Amino acid sequence: MKKTLLFFLGILFMATFVFAQSITFYGGSSFYQVEGPSTNIYDTNPGGWPLGGPGEYIVNTPDFSWFVDPGPYDISGDQNGNGPGSFILEDNSLPVQMSLFTAQQKGRSVLIEWVTESELDNLGFILERSLDKETWQKIASYETCNDFKGQGTTSTRTEYSFTDSDVTIGNSYYYKLSDLSTEGNVCSYRSTFVNLEALPQTTLMQKAYPNPFNPQTYIQYQLSKASNVKITVYDMLGHSVKTLFNGEQAEGCYQTYWNGTDQNGRHTASGTYLIQMETENTTEVQKVLYIK
């Protein structure tokens, strides 16, 4: 027996678009073999199926699989599941599985980052910006920026980033990301928000809090201009215990922490330690008390 059934792809997780595809069934009265994309078959006519129950999953195929047929099944009906014993098929694969989409202030710019865990027929991304979440302006896309081009089809994690320098301090911005498939389908994701705060006028390290501390203390600091920054923990004999940060940062406000461990992750002894922040033009030191 061989029958072909058209079905619609439903809206999944972060938004997809509906289109028809076909699945072919082979087999006899004992079982069927299902060929097609990753699919679930579920009952849309409770009582008409021996397995019964609304929404009960009967087949879950990565490419194809077998299921026992107490049958016979009547699969007559249309693609919407109308008709005696009919069913529809729903594709579980996402065009793009997004695990991260953030926007954060970096000095006088905004850094937008996103991460995909997998992509399916992804041509590329489109980034839009808005002041009120109603009127959107396209600021970058795969058509104008190579970094926005998709990976086609891949199950590998991919990291993307874009720096928006055309912003004004004091404004708040919404960012919206979409992807375009090779078939022309557009999938949009939740927007993210960032408020551009006034930049600090001086470079300094705030007092660590809490202090005394256990299990960790937080150190906030600010930079009045882009600088190379190194924050290090020393014991009272001047020996380096752990480097908390060492690198270049744009002007702005930052935070790091120390959890009482050394560079190898081993817990240090209780006592007083020094935390030092160094930039090209500034060196600041403060004491913290670690209590076990």
Secondary structure, DSSP 8 states (H G I E B T S, - for coil): -EEEEEEE----TT-----EEEEEEEE-SSEEEEESSSEEEEESSTTSSSS-STT-EEEEESSEEEEE--S-----S-TTS-STT-EEEEE---SEEEEEEEEEEETTEEEEEEEEEEEEEEEEEEEEEESSSSS-EEEEETTT-GGGEEEEEE-S-EEEEEEE----TT-EEEEEEEEEETTS-EEE---EEEE-----SS-EE---BSSSBSS-EEEEEEESS-EEEEEEEEETTS-EEEEEEEEEE-SEEEEEEE-SB-TTS-B--SEEEEEEEE-SS-EEEEEEEE--
